[in-house]
Amino acid sequence: MTTLKVSLVMAIKEHILEGNPITQLESVCMFGVADITPTISDLRREGYKIESKRVPYVRALRRINESATLTPPKNLPVKEITLTEYVWCGL
């Protein structure tokens, strides 16, 4: 694994372990990591309790827009689309 990839994955782990929820969309937009599934699996294997739930796309979009600008297509039904959100709930 390259140093850059390790750094990006570590940034996601730190983000989650600080209590911040994350979705696949946020992972791509904020960290440049296309697939967070291996990172979530690693954390679970390490003993961290990571819960997942479905949330509206608009919730992730709102969080992304706190630090970046993401504008979905006008005809995208952002209130109806759901994403999987991962959040740390302790060890």
Helices and strands as residue ranges (DSSP letters): H 3-17, E 22-23, H 24-26, I 27-31, H 37-45, E 50-56, H 57-64, E 82-88
